[in-house]
């Protein structure tokens, strides 16, 4: 399975507060969890929007599902498919019938051994966000095993698996995915983008632009000090098509991983299960002219992304 690099997160990791898994789950369980079933029931009746994610490894292997408020679903991070309202409603019905609202935030724990504690390994999880409420129930591989969580995840996954095979859209590679995105064959939900634009030390604040889960936002970054406030960006069909064409024209998939820049620039692009990471900084073995046409294409890509970021930041965001 492809994955994004951790360069950016290593860069700002010292600024972020690490919260333990158990503490985070306790926070997620607080608040409105007591009436979550009523909320699910109302949204089910109205066929309203919600976000659902299911990750589980069982006798059928490792499987993954994301359902977005738009009605688009991503199966196993490699197939996009539209869901009918009746199918989305059915998933909510499964959550209700199998008592998702009553499940604990966390099942299981670490093994006891004389060699110290190992990392937590999640074998199954179901996450639901609906009407600004979020609940996650996770099963750890070791310790107490829930008799309800894994079967719930299995039923949800089994319901969508045949639909993904029947009407799903895939991408042969990153270039094919970008072409399908610009043509509207794939939706925004299939795209993940991270554009980290950090200037030379001592100059202006950097900018971080992200596109993920069908949404986009930008935030300033003050190196060594803090991350600024997130600002949402509007991304309609026209903006998505423009972004896809910019990435496709740059032929991102054919670029080398390392390029030259005065500051530090990182561009991570992912379409379904195909991705590419580009990292540019003043590498000692590179010069601005050393990569020729490849460097020119990258510089043009950076300018295009900066232009889009600036333009979108001035547009109103629909509520």
TISE-194322 format. One line per 5 residues: their letters; for each residue x, y, z of N, C-alpha, C. Coordinates in Angstrom, 3 decimals, padded with zeros to 6 digits. Each point is the difference from the previous one (the first is absolute). Layout:
<pts>
A	X:Y:Z:X:Y:Z:X:Y:Z; ...
</pts>
This chain:
<pts>
XXXXX	000.854:-001.198:000.000:-000.854:001.198:000.000:000.886:001.243:000.000; -000.285:000.919:-000.863:000.794:001.211:-000.068:-000.335:000.898:001.173; 000.950:000.865:000.331:-000.230:000.903:001.127:000.768:001.295:-000.218; -000.474:001.056:000.660:000.684:001.273:-000.096:001.281:-000.033:000.830; 000.969:000.807:-000.393:001.223:000.115:000.790:-000.294:000.741:001.290
XXXXX	000.936:-000.107:000.941:-000.196:000.624:001.304:000.864:001.241:000.166; 000.554:000.520:-001.106:000.896:001.138:000.095:-000.660:001.184:000.672; -001.203:000.336:-000.450:-000.691:001.164:000.547:-000.305:-000.186:001.470; -000.471:-001.195:000.350:-000.377:-000.220:001.398:001.230:-000.011:000.901; 001.130:-000.460:-000.496:001.237:000.086:000.778:000.395:001.453:000.200
XXXXX	-000.273:000.826:-000.998:000.348:001.410:000.067:-000.752:000.722:001.103; -001.288:-000.283:000.161:-000.812:000.742:000.973:-000.362:-000.835:001.217; 000.526:-001.228:000.090:-000.396:-000.892:001.081:000.228:000.579:001.384; 001.062:000.772:000.162:000.305:000.562:001.318:-001.029:001.016:000.444; -000.810:000.497:-000.935:-001.006:001.004:000.343:-001.325:-000.607:000.427
XXXXX	-000.169:-001.293:-000.269:-001.289:-000.637:000.246:000.034:-000.774:001.312; -001.093:000.049:000.723:-000.104:-000.714:001.261:-000.495:-001.413:-000.265; 000.749:-000.999:000.446:-000.393:-001.386:-000.198:-000.986:-000.418:001.077; -001.135:-000.525:-000.438:-001.024:-000.482:000.918:-000.055:-001.510:-000.098; -000.023:-000.703:001.135:-000.034:-001.456:-000.032:-001.308:-000.477:-000.617
XXXXX	000.017:-001.214:-000.566:-001.188:-000.537:-000.652:-001.151:-000.111:000.973; 000.250:-000.490:001.204:-001.093:-000.174:000.951:-000.595:001.337:000.416; 000.830:001.011:000.203:-000.511:001.311:000.398:-000.816:000.613:-001.122; 000.462:-000.158:-001.229:-000.732:000.542:-001.134:-001.358:-000.670:-000.105; -000.047:-001.303:000.222:-001.270:-000.714:-000.096:-000.953:000.416:001.105
XXXXX	000.531:000.283:001.193:-000.861:000.463:001.086:-000.638:001.335:-000.362; 000.773:000.888:-000.661:-000.543:001.286:-000.409:-001.084:-000.177:-001.054; 000.218:-000.934:-000.935:-000.977:-000.224:-001.051:-001.301:-000.562:000.557; 000.081:-000.712:001.136:-001.182:-000.632:000.565:-000.843:000.972:000.816; 000.577:001.157:000.334:-000.709:000.960:000.826:-001.007:000.803:-000.817
XXXXX	-000.866:000.698:000.685:-000.887:000.950:-000.673:-001.315:-000.594:-000.406; -000.185:-000.218:-001.292:-001.310:-000.337:-000.538:-000.190:-001.487:-000.260; 000.905:-000.862:000.485:-000.098:-001.415:-000.341:-001.279:-000.637:000.521; -000.607:000.569:001.069:-001.182:-000.609:000.580:-001.219:000.046:-000.928; -000.066:000.953:-000.917:-001.149:000.068:-000.897:000.423:-000.184:-001.459
XXXXX	001.092:-000.646:-000.232:000.477:-000.202:-001.360:-000.969:-000.847:-000.815; -000.635:-000.989:000.622:-000.956:-000.836:-000.729:-001.147:000.829:-000.562; -000.478:000.975:000.768:-001.076:000.856:-000.485:000.461:000.830:-001.186; 001.236:000.495:000.057:000.541:000.792:-001.098:000.109:-000.862:-001.257; 000.543:-001.207:000.156:000.134:-000.904:-001.145:-001.374:-000.308:-000.587
XXXXX	-000.965:-000.245:000.872:-001.347:-000.299:-000.472:-000.613:001.140:-000.779; 000.206:001.235:000.460:-000.567:001.156:-000.698:000.667:000.198:-001.363; 001.323:-000.104:-000.022:000.718:000.161:-001.268:-000.362:-001.129:-000.956; -000.209:-001.177:000.549:-000.422:-001.132:-000.841:-001.361:000.277:-000.637; -000.904:000.526:000.782:-001.341:000.285:-000.510:000.026:001.076:-001.074
XXXXX	000.902:000.970:000.153:000.087:001.114:-000.938:000.980:-000.266:-001.137; 000.677:-001.148:000.034:001.060:-000.308:-000.977:001.034:001.122:-000.025; 000.342:000.494:001.191:000.928:001.125:000.124:001.453:-000.406:-000.168; 000.892:001.000:-000.029:001.422:-000.266:-000.213:000.689:-000.513:001.267; 001.058:-000.768:-000.200:000.840:-000.474:001.103:001.321:-000.479:-000.572
XXXXX	000.967:-000.189:000.881:001.290:-000.571:-000.389:000.187:-001.296:000.780; 000.373:-001.046:-000.710:000.200:-001.310:000.616:001.312:-000.579:-000.485; 000.776:-000.533:000.920:001.233:-000.705:-000.370:000.047:-001.329:000.746; 000.343:-001.041:-000.728:000.112:-001.343:000.564:001.334:-000.591:-000.452; 000.804:-000.427:000.963:001.257:-000.697:-000.281:-000.006:-001.278:000.825
XXXXX	000.181:-001.132:-000.637:-000.059:-001.236:000.769:000.776:-001.112:-000.693; 000.664:-000.814:000.816:000.675:-001.207:-000.468:-000.666:-001.193:000.670; -000.628:-000.839:-000.813:-000.659:-001.192:000.519:000.316:-001.175:-000.909; -000.848:-001.021:000.000:000.276:-001.182:-000.814:000.017:000.309:-001.494; -000.562:001.151:-000.401:000.008:000.391:-001.413:001.212:000.846:-000.364
XXXXX	000.850:000.273:000.975:001.185:000.816:-000.237:-000.203:001.433:000.455; 000.929:000.872:-000.371:-000.066:001.413:000.361:-000.843:000.752:-001.024; -001.026:000.712:000.486:-000.888:000.745:-000.883:-000.275:001.379:000.589; -000.366:000.931:-000.888:-000.198:001.391:000.419:-001.137:000.617:-000.793; -000.779:000.849:000.658:-001.101:000.705:-000.646:-000.109:001.402:000.567
XXXXX	-000.192:000.985:-000.883:-000.344:001.364:000.401:-001.252:000.420:-000.756; -000.963:000.552:000.718:-001.209:000.558:-000.600:-000.039:001.475:000.359; -000.068:000.855:-001.017:000.066:001.439:000.208:-001.395:000.617:-000.015; -000.158:001.204:000.598:-001.314:000.654:000.010:-000.591:000.203:-001.391; 000.840:000.078:-001.011:-000.477:000.187:-001.369:-000.695:-001.237:-000.550
XXXXX	000.179:-001.152:000.663:-000.541:-001.251:-000.512:001.022:-000.825:-000.750; 001.191:000.554:-000.198:001.091:-000.735:-000.637:000.652:-000.909:001.026; 000.375:-001.204:-000.427:000.699:-000.939:000.862:001.340:-000.370:-000.626; 000.979:-000.261:000.851:001.304:-000.497:-000.439:000.191:-001.376:000.642; 000.229:-001.007:-000.841:000.157:-001.375:000.465:001.467:-000.411:-000.084
XXXXX	000.536:-000.463:001.130:001.382:-000.478:000.075:001.005:000.995:-000.562; -000.308:001.273:000.069:000.869:001.085:-000.438:000.357:-000.066:-001.486; -000.694:-000.829:-000.772:000.354:-000.166:-001.410:-001.200:000.075:-000.946; -001.220:000.012:000.533:-001.204:000.013:-000.831:-000.945:001.088:000.495; -000.463:000.850:-000.909:-001.017:000.991:000.356:-001.329:-000.409:-000.616
XXXXX	-001.068:000.158:000.770:-001.322:-000.330:-000.512:-001.047:000.901:000.632; -001.070:000.314:-000.731:-001.106:000.763:000.562:-000.962:-000.943:000.718; -000.558:000.461:001.104:-001.008:-000.775:000.722:-001.367:000.658:-000.179; -001.003:-000.818:-000.208:-001.373:000.498:-000.025:-000.415:000.387:001.419; -000.992:000.892:000.098:-000.492:000.379:001.327:-000.465:-001.222:000.791
XXXXX	-000.638:-000.930:-000.681:-000.492:-001.197:000.692:001.144:-000.826:000.563; 001.139:-000.006:-000.673:001.162:-000.756:000.480:000.658:000.697:001.181; 000.054:001.320:-000.040:000.548:000.759:001.129:-000.891:-000.173:001.225; -001.315:000.048:-000.208:-000.959:-000.194:001.088:000.150:-001.401:000.591; 000.228:-000.973:-000.842:000.156:-001.377:000.472:001.203:-000.141:000.928
XXXXX	001.089:000.693:-000.302:001.178:-000.052:000.870:-000.313:000.570:001.376; -000.750:001.097:000.038:-000.415:000.559:001.294:-000.889:-000.983:000.754; -000.856:-000.709:-000.738:-000.846:-001.002:000.632:000.820:-001.111:000.639; 001.068:-000.413:-000.650:000.881:-001.032:000.567:000.648:000.505:001.279; 000.439:001.259:000.005:000.599:000.576:001.205:-000.995:000.016:001.156
XXXXX	-001.255:000.341:-000.309:-001.036:000.018:001.035:-000.316:-001.399:000.514; -000.245:-000.910:-000.922:-000.422:-001.354:000.376:001.056:-000.725:000.813; 001.258:000.303:-000.249:001.080:-000.705:000.686:000.592:000.801:001.150; -000.705:001.072:000.395:000.338:000.713:001.223:001.322:000.724:-000.011; 000.344:000.615:-001.121:001.279:000.706:-000.074:000.116:001.089:001.067
XXXXX	-001.077:000.718:000.264:000.044:001.108:000.960:000.377:-000.464:001.400; -000.265:-001.273:000.313:000.279:-000.503:001.348:001.389:-000.629:000.133; 000.716:-000.147:-001.090:001.320:-000.621:000.061:000.995:000.891:000.732; 000.940:-000.637:000.675:001.037:000.750:000.700:000.963:000.625:-001.011; 000.659:001.091:000.399:000.972:000.604:-000.918:001.195:-000.912:-000.284
XXXXX	000.343:-000.864:000.937:001.210:-000.794:-000.160:-000.151:-001.358:000.653; 000.393:-001.033:-000.726:000.038:-001.363:000.520:001.420:-000.532:-000.135; 000.458:-000.700:001.038:001.322:-000.601:-000.046:001.048:000.871:000.659; 001.230:-000.503:-000.015:001.102:000.718:000.616:001.318:-000.656:-000.334; 001.073:000.474:000.626:001.325:-000.513:-000.279:000.237:-001.324:000.708
XXXXX	000.858:-000.802:-000.635:000.419:-001.237:000.642:000.945:000.300:001.155; -000.051:-000.840:001.008:000.942:000.128:001.099:001.209:-000.875:-000.297; 001.155:000.592:-000.012:001.218:-000.753:-000.274:001.149:000.620:000.761; 001.039:-000.748:000.128:001.167:000.499:000.716:000.909:000.826:-000.873; -000.352:000.172:-001.238:000.866:000.709:-000.925:-000.513:001.403:-000.302
XXXXX	-000.898:000.512:000.836:-000.527:001.339:-000.222:-001.263:-000.034:-000.835; -000.607:001.161:-000.151:-001.259:000.099:-000.710:000.238:000.214:-001.490; -000.745:-000.727:-000.802:000.079:000.173:-001.445:-001.031:001.002:-000.464; 000.031:000.378:-001.281:-000.971:000.964:-000.535:-001.395:-000.606:-000.065; -001.008:000.838:000.147:-001.379:-000.441:-000.129:-000.290:-000.338:-001.460
XXXXX	-000.688:-001.092:-000.235:-000.348:-000.403:-001.352:-001.512:-000.112:-000.099; -000.598:000.831:-000.837:-001.447:000.008:-000.182:-000.363:-001.017:-001.068; -000.876:-000.929:000.341:-000.413:-001.019:-000.960:-001.320:000.341:-000.673; -000.783:000.890:000.630:-001.306:000.339:-000.565:-000.472:001.322:000.596; -000.665:000.824:-000.809:-000.581:001.223:000.527:-001.146:000.469:-000.884
XXXXX	-000.983:000.637:000.632:-001.125:000.611:-000.689:-000.113:001.429:000.494; -000.037:000.951:-000.917:-000.086:001.421:000.331:-001.206:000.612:-000.706; -000.779:000.785:000.739:-001.168:000.675:-000.568:000.005:001.455:000.431; -000.173:000.914:-000.968:-000.196:001.418:000.287:-001.340:000.405:-000.592; -000.896:000.499:000.844:-001.333:000.356:-000.453:-000.497:001.172:000.846
XXXXX	-000.505:001.029:-000.657:-000.493:001.207:000.679:000.999:000.510:001.032; 001.256:000.155:-000.430:001.086:000.537:000.819:000.313:-000.874:001.214; -000.410:-001.242:-000.033:000.322:-000.936:001.076:000.846:-001.129:-000.567; 000.953:-000.427:000.757:000.945:-001.007:-000.480:000.151:-001.095:001.046; -000.060:-001.225:-000.463:000.240:-001.139:000.871:000.899:-000.996:-000.724
XXXXX	000.968:-000.518:000.723:000.888:-001.039:-000.525:000.030:-001.138:001.007; -000.114:-001.207:-000.492:000.175:-001.189:000.835:001.122:-000.822:-000.615; 001.042:-000.279:000.775:001.179:-000.693:-000.506:000.232:-001.298:000.761; 000.477:-000.983:-000.731:000.380:-001.284:000.569:001.509:-000.173:-000.138; 000.687:-000.137:001.141:001.425:-000.295:-000.034:000.204:-001.498:-000.147
XXXXX	001.116:-000.371:-000.595:000.252:-001.411:-000.286:000.159:-000.821:001.278; 000.490:000.606:001.055:000.250:-000.715:001.254:-001.018:000.391:001.060; -000.218:-000.903:000.955:-000.886:000.290:001.115:-001.454:-000.287:-000.310; -000.888:000.718:000.686:-001.440:-000.226:-000.117:-000.471:000.123:-001.442; -000.754:-000.984:-000.471:-000.531:000.006:-001.360:-001.519:000.204:000.030
XXXXX	-000.482:001.001:-000.722:-001.428:000.263:-000.058:-000.692:-001.046:-000.870; -001.147:-000.480:000.468:-000.770:-000.967:-000.774:-000.876:000.689:-001.042; -000.030:001.344:000.008:-000.915:000.729:-000.874:000.697:000.869:-001.048; 001.174:000.537:000.328:000.620:000.978:-000.898:000.452:-000.626:-001.327; 000.748:-001.094:000.058:000.498:-000.629:-001.229:-001.153:-000.500:-000.884
XXXXX	-001.035:-000.675:000.585:-001.139:-000.379:-000.844:-000.709:001.196:-000.627; -000.137:001.111:000.742:-000.608:001.207:-000.561:000.801:000.491:-001.202; 001.313:000.100:000.170:000.854:000.451:-001.096:-000.127:-000.926:-001.202; -000.053:-001.308:000.262:-000.116:-000.968:-001.084:-001.271:000.154:-000.807; -001.120:000.250:000.673:-001.280:000.173:-000.695:000.034:001.264:-000.866
XXXXX	000.552:001.088:000.541:000.094:001.239:-000.762:000.863:-000.193:-001.255; 001.129:-000.661:000.179:000.912:-000.219:-001.126:-000.609:-000.949:-001.034; -000.657:-001.047:000.490:-000.612:-000.966:-000.927:-001.102:000.654:-000.831; -000.662:001.005:000.552:-001.085:000.647:-000.743:000.535:000.789:-001.199; 001.190:000.594:000.132:000.526:000.869:-001.046:000.921:-000.744:-000.964
XXXXX	000.619:-001.076:000.439:000.973:-000.715:-000.838:-000.534:-000.325:-001.396; -001.193:-000.603:-000.145:-000.485:-000.316:-001.354:-000.324:001.241:-000.825; -000.404:001.089:000.651:-000.287:001.233:-000.724:001.282:000.591:-000.575; 001.088:-000.080:000.767:001.286:000.510:-000.484:000.463:-000.767:-001.227; -000.225:-001.293:000.016:000.403:-000.824:-001.139:-000.880:000.272:-001.218
XXXXX	-001.256:000.319:000.245:-000.957:000.163:-001.094:000.092:001.360:-000.663; 000.109:001.082:000.797:-000.083:001.341:-000.581:001.148:000.924:000.393; 001.056:-000.565:000.554:001.113:000.822:000.452:000.880:000.500:-001.135; 000.681:001.113:000.249:000.961:000.588:-000.934:001.376:-000.054:000.647; 001.011:-000.450:-000.743:001.365:-000.087:000.499:000.908:000.880:-000.859
XXXXX	001.267:000.084:000.379:001.001:000.725:-000.782:001.159:-000.945:-000.284; 000.451:-000.047:-001.251:001.109:-000.869:-000.368:001.308:000.465:000.629; 000.173:001.296:000.095:001.178:000.600:000.612:-000.353:001.432:000.377; 000.984:000.759:000.479:-000.282:001.363:000.452:-000.455:000.890:-001.156; 000.642:-000.127:-001.145:-000.392:000.825:-001.148:-001.425:-000.305:-000.448
XXXXX	-000.349:-001.275:-000.023:-001.359:-000.380:-000.367:-001.001:000.552:001.014; 000.362:-000.057:001.279:-000.879:000.534:001.032:-000.212:001.498:-000.136; 001.069:000.746:-000.301:-000.130:001.447:-000.167:-000.852:000.334:-001.217; 000.160:-000.763:-001.074:-000.827:000.225:-001.190:-001.470:-000.236:000.315; -000.301:-001.091:000.721:-001.386:-000.293:000.358:-000.562:001.030:000.970
XXXXX	000.861:000.545:000.851:-000.443:001.040:000.925:-000.356:001.272:-000.768; 000.836:000.401:-000.952:-000.262:001.224:-000.760:-001.220:-000.144:-000.891; -000.317:-001.235:-000.428:-001.166:-000.242:-000.856:-001.277:-000.222:000.793; 000.110:-000.066:001.327:-001.169:-000.226:000.833:-000.376:-001.461:000.157; 000.803:-000.911:-000.539:-000.265:-001.437:000.176:000.263:-000.409:001.445
XXXXX	001.033:000.571:000.591:000.267:-000.151:001.426:-000.352:001.304:000.700; -000.455:-000.100:001.233:-000.370:001.178:000.770:001.115:000.465:000.910; -000.209:001.147:000.626:000.991:000.601:000.888:000.399:-000.941:001.132; -000.922:-000.872:000.403:000.285:-000.910:001.113:001.165:-000.936:-000.297; 000.302:-000.215:-001.288:001.097:-000.903:-000.378:001.363:000.666:000.115
XXXXX	000.022:001.312:000.225:001.251:000.762:000.001:000.457:000.339:001.417; 001.307:-000.166:000.201:000.645:000.532:001.199:001.216:000.800:-000.457; 000.099:001.222:000.491:001.102:000.877:-000.374:000.548:000.684:001.240; 001.311:000.043:000.095:000.674:000.789:001.033:001.042:000.860:-000.695; -000.120:001.305:000.142:000.950:000.946:-000.582:000.597:000.818:001.137
XXXXX	001.238:-000.325:000.375:000.716:000.697:001.066:000.968:000.967:-000.656; -000.161:001.272:000.263:000.769:001.050:-000.663:000.679:000.843:001.078; 001.226:-000.375:000.370:000.728:000.672:001.068:001.115:000.848:-000.594; 000.036:001.278:000.316:001.021:000.882:-000.575:001.354:-000.201:000.664; 000.969:000.763:-000.489:001.313:-000.037:000.621:-000.096:000.469:001.447
XXXXX	000.922:-000.473:000.816:-000.008:000.342:001.423:000.065:001.519:000.172; -000.850:000.511:000.868:-000.002:001.418:000.298:-000.864:000.841:-000.905; -000.640:-000.618:-000.995:-000.863:000.775:-000.889:-001.451:-000.129:000.452; -000.949:000.089:-000.936:-001.412:000.011:000.343:-000.480:-001.374:000.499; -001.159:-000.034:000.686:-000.558:-001.290:000.438:-000.282:-000.910:-001.185
XXXXX	000.071:-001.295:000.239:-000.320:-000.962:-001.029:-001.495:-000.227:-000.098; -000.397:-000.781:-000.989:-001.410:-000.313:-000.212:-000.139:-001.502:-000.215; -001.041:-000.555:000.573:-000.294:-001.420:-000.151:-001.407:-000.109:-000.575; -000.123:-000.633:-001.158:-001.309:-000.212:-000.613:-000.262:-001.495:-000.072; -001.198:-000.405:000.402:-000.370:-001.408:-000.005:-001.353:-000.202:-000.665
XXXXX	-000.112:-001.110:-000.692:-001.277:-000.466:-000.532:-000.155:-001.438:000.454; -001.076:-000.282:000.702:-000.212:-001.348:000.524:-001.467:-000.171:000.374; -000.518:-001.194:-000.220:-001.377:-000.334:000.356:-001.016:000.949:-000.633; 000.296:000.441:-001.217:-000.944:000.854:-000.708:-000.003:001.440:000.447; 000.957:000.402:000.836:000.076:001.373:000.494:001.413:000.538:-000.199
XXXXX	000.124:001.319:000.070:001.302:000.636:-000.166:000.155:001.131:001.002; 001.222:000.231:000.428:000.263:001.086:000.927:001.463:000.414:-000.111; 000.282:001.192:000.502:001.354:000.536:000.011:000.275:000.573:001.381; 001.262:-000.036:000.405:000.367:000.580:001.292:001.439:000.485:-000.063; 000.304:001.099:000.691:001.380:000.482:000.035:000.839:-000.833:000.957
XXXXX	001.294:-000.002:-000.250:000.923:-000.707:000.895:001.175:000.921:000.305; 000.253:000.196:001.283:001.105:000.818:000.441:001.104:-000.939:000.476; 001.031:-000.212:-000.808:001.017:-001.022:000.297:000.567:000.112:001.411; -000.024:-001.144:000.671:000.539:-000.064:001.346:-000.888:000.578:001.070; -001.190:000.538:-000.397:-000.857:000.641:001.001:-001.387:-000.615:000.073
XXXXX	-000.791:000.131:-001.060:-001.371:-000.471:000.110:-000.660:-000.144:-001.366; -001.084:-000.758:000.014:-000.884:-000.080:-001.158:-001.101:001.028:000.172; -000.359:000.672:-001.078:-001.070:000.979:000.064:-001.364:-000.651:-000.102; -001.017:000.822:-000.015:-001.381:-000.465:-000.053:-000.342:-000.521:-001.384; -000.712:-001.128:-000.050:-000.462:-000.544:-001.275:-001.062:000.906:-000.620
XXXXX	000.082:000.184:-001.311:-001.027:000.732:-000.735:-000.516:-000.899:-001.119; -001.312:-000.287:-000.035:-000.536:-000.863:-001.059:000.096:000.658:-001.360; 000.148:-000.823:-001.029:000.058:000.472:-001.377:-001.185:-000.554:-000.774; -000.574:000.793:-000.913:-001.106:-000.504:-000.816:000.529:-000.894:-001.117; -000.577:-001.169:-000.169:000.421:-000.909:-001.068:-001.235:-000.544:-000.709
XXXXX	-000.467:000.706:-001.007:-001.064:-000.500:-000.846:000.580:-000.785:-001.157; -000.858:-000.398:-000.928:000.450:-000.797:-001.139:001.067:000.727:-000.816; -000.174:001.306:-000.191:000.952:000.767:-000.803:001.377:000.031:000.651; 000.031:000.195:001.335:001.273:000.049:000.708:000.696:-001.357:-000.007; -000.783:-001.060:000.170:000.577:-001.344:-000.003:000.598:-000.324:-001.362
XXXXX	-000.730:000.331:-001.064:000.488:-000.249:-001.351:001.278:000.783:-000.268; 000.039:001.258:000.440:001.185:000.828:-000.194:001.198:-000.592:000.744; -000.195:-000.402:001.235:001.081:-000.584:000.787:000.516:-001.277:-000.643; -000.904:-000.846:-000.445:000.406:-001.256:-000.634:000.807:000.261:-001.262; -000.420:000.991:-000.789:000.713:000.312:-001.237:001.392:000.555:000.292
XXXXX	000.130:000.810:001.045:001.313:000.516:000.393:000.941:-001.149:000.366; -000.487:-000.949:000.784:000.818:-001.135:000.413:000.318:-000.916:-001.176; -000.997:-000.193:-000.865:000.190:-000.880:-001.155:000.990:000.608:-000.987; -000.125:001.311:-000.246:000.901:000.676:-000.939:001.447:-000.057:000.491; 000.190:000.027:001.318:001.359:-000.064:000.547:000.604:-001.395:-000.116
XXXXX	-000.825:-000.999:-000.369:000.468:-001.390:-000.082:000.712:-000.396:001.298; -000.723:000.187:001.099:000.562:-000.214:001.334:000.608:-001.387:000.139; -000.676:-001.002:-000.552:000.468:-001.375:000.195:001.371:-000.257:-000.608; 000.424:000.812:-000.983:001.293:-000.215:-000.643:001.127:000.819:000.617; -000.311:000.832:000.987:001.023:000.843:000.617:000.834:-000.788:001.005
XXXXX	001.260:000.396:000.216:000.803:-000.619:001.060:-000.514:000.407:001.367; 000.304:-000.778:000.993:-000.472:000.301:001.354:000.647:001.258:000.539; 001.283:000.200:-000.252:000.741:001.142:000.530:000.262:001.033:-001.084; -000.343:001.256:000.312:000.240:001.119:-000.908:000.585:001.152:000.802; 000.260:001.105:-000.684:000.654:001.136:000.664:-001.007:001.110:000.275
XXXXX	000.169:000.668:001.161:-000.784:001.185:000.339:000.775:000.817:001.025; -000.287:001.291:000.060:000.685:000.847:000.971:-000.417:-000.339:001.422; -001.292:-000.176:000.199:-000.498:-000.367:001.321:-000.196:-001.495:000.070; -001.163:-000.429:000.504:-000.351:-001.413:-000.034:-001.424:-000.136:-000.524; -000.155:-000.822:-001.010:-001.305:-000.211:-000.626:-000.267:-001.491:-000.057
XXXXX	-001.196:-000.383:000.382:-000.403:-001.393:-000.127:-001.362:-000.054:-000.680; -000.117:-000.849:-000.998:-001.257:-000.219:-000.700:-000.301:-001.493:000.053; -001.094:-000.345:000.651:-000.451:-001.386:000.073:-001.349:-000.086:-000.715; -000.083:-000.879:-000.964:-001.220:-000.174:-000.779:-000.399:-001.468:000.057; -001.269:-000.237:000.265:-000.510:-001.366:000.006:-001.372:-000.038:-000.658
XXXXX	-000.162:-000.909:-000.953:-001.295:-000.297:-000.597:-000.291:-001.465:000.272; -001.001:-000.255:000.828:-000.300:-001.360:000.434:001.267:-000.650:000.550; 000.490:-001.087:-000.602:001.150:-000.699:000.569:001.307:000.313:-000.726; 000.037:001.102:-000.759:001.224:000.392:-000.703:000.475:001.343:000.545; 001.271:000.109:000.351:000.473:001.261:000.557:001.431:000.320:-000.407
XXXXX	000.363:001.231:000.226:001.341:000.495:-000.297:000.326:001.108:000.978; 001.246:000.010:000.497:000.471:001.047:000.891:001.216:000.665:-000.622; -000.021:001.323:-000.043:001.120:000.786:-000.497:000.507:000.873:001.139; 001.313:000.002:000.212:000.615:000.796:001.063:001.098:000.858:-000.607; -000.104:001.305:000.206:000.983:000.927:-000.559:000.571:000.882:001.109
XXXXX	001.322:000.123:000.006:000.703:000.880:000.922:001.418:000.187:-000.541; 000.838:000.783:000.665:001.355:000.220:-000.526:000.915:-001.218:000.230; -000.293:-001.087:-000.689:000.858:-001.177:000.086:001.400:000.353:-000.516; 001.020:-000.450:000.710:001.377:000.329:-000.375:000.417:-000.540:-001.356; -000.590:-001.120:-000.397:000.399:-000.622:-001.258:-000.815:000.500:-001.187
XXXXX	-000.930:000.935:000.236:-000.842:000.522:-001.070:000.226:001.498:-000.186; -000.284:000.494:-001.184:000.003:001.431:-000.294:-001.304:000.324:-000.726; -000.385:001.274:-000.065:-001.232:000.346:-000.710:-000.008:-000.457:-001.461; 001.177:-000.121:-000.610:000.081:-000.408:-001.398:000.290:-001.488:-000.170; 000.277:-000.682:001.098:000.488:-001.372:-000.096:-000.978:-000.994:-000.600
XXXXX	-001.301:000.226:000.174:-000.996:-000.948:-000.485:-000.696:000.469:-001.273; 000.405:001.138:-000.494:-000.496:000.455:-001.292:-001.520:000.129:-000.069; -000.582:-000.676:-000.996:-001.437:000.099:-000.266:-000.842:-000.507:001.163; 000.491:-000.997:000.723:-000.736:-000.511:001.156:-000.145:001.087:001.070; 001.086:000.737:000.250:-000.050:001.078:000.982:-000.943:001.102:-000.465
XXXXX	000.013:000.304:-001.289:-000.883:001.034:-000.533:-001.467:-000.388:000.169; -000.305:-001.262:-000.239:-001.382:-000.463:000.189:-000.403:000.100:001.459; 000.904:-000.349:000.896:-000.309:000.085:001.427:-000.215:001.455:000.417; 000.872:000.900:-000.448:-000.148:001.413:000.348:-001.340:000.546:-000.498; -000.404:-000.421:-001.193:-001.298:000.432:-000.544:-001.142:-000.559:000.849
XXXXX	000.120:-001.238:000.420:-001.016:-000.611:000.858:-000.153:000.776:001.294; 001.123:000.360:000.619:-000.047:000.741:001.259:-000.683:001.352:-000.191; 000.328:000.689:-001.079:-000.632:001.298:-000.261:-001.494:-000.159:-000.249; -000.379:-001.049:-000.726:-001.422:-000.247:-000.236:-000.744:-000.297:001.295; 000.595:-000.799:000.864:-000.636:-000.319:001.279:-000.112:001.248:000.884
XXXXX	001.010:000.825:-000.028:-000.065:001.244:000.766:-001.115:000.905:-000.529; -000.131:000.057:-001.329:-001.050:000.823:-000.599:-001.383:-000.518:000.378; -000.199:-001.305:-000.069:-001.286:-000.576:000.369:-000.300:000.252:001.473; 000.997:-000.185:000.848:-000.184:000.236:001.441:-000.418:001.426:000.271; 000.660:000.949:-000.655:-000.320:001.418:000.193:-001.391:000.317:-000.524
XXXXX	-000.338:-000.526:-001.171:-001.304:000.274:-000.595:-001.116:-000.587:000.850; 000.160:-001.242:000.423:-001.062:-000.662:000.785:-000.153:000.641:001.373; 001.102:000.511:000.548:-000.086:000.620:001.330:-000.844:001.258:000.010; -000.192:000.613:-001.174:-000.786:001.232:-000.097:-001.459:-000.265:-000.334; -000.355:-001.269:-000.264:-001.380:-000.340:-000.353:-000.799:-000.362:001.248
XXXX	-001.303:000.280:000.011:-000.840:-000.390:001.143:-000.197:-001.514:000.045; -000.076:-000.521:001.199:-000.226:-001.433:000.196:-001.454:-000.222:000.334; -000.644:-000.920:-000.734:-001.402:-000.305:000.274:-000.130:-000.718:001.325; -000.983:000.373:000.790:-000.238:-000.631:001.300:-000.807:-001.275:-000.168
</pts>
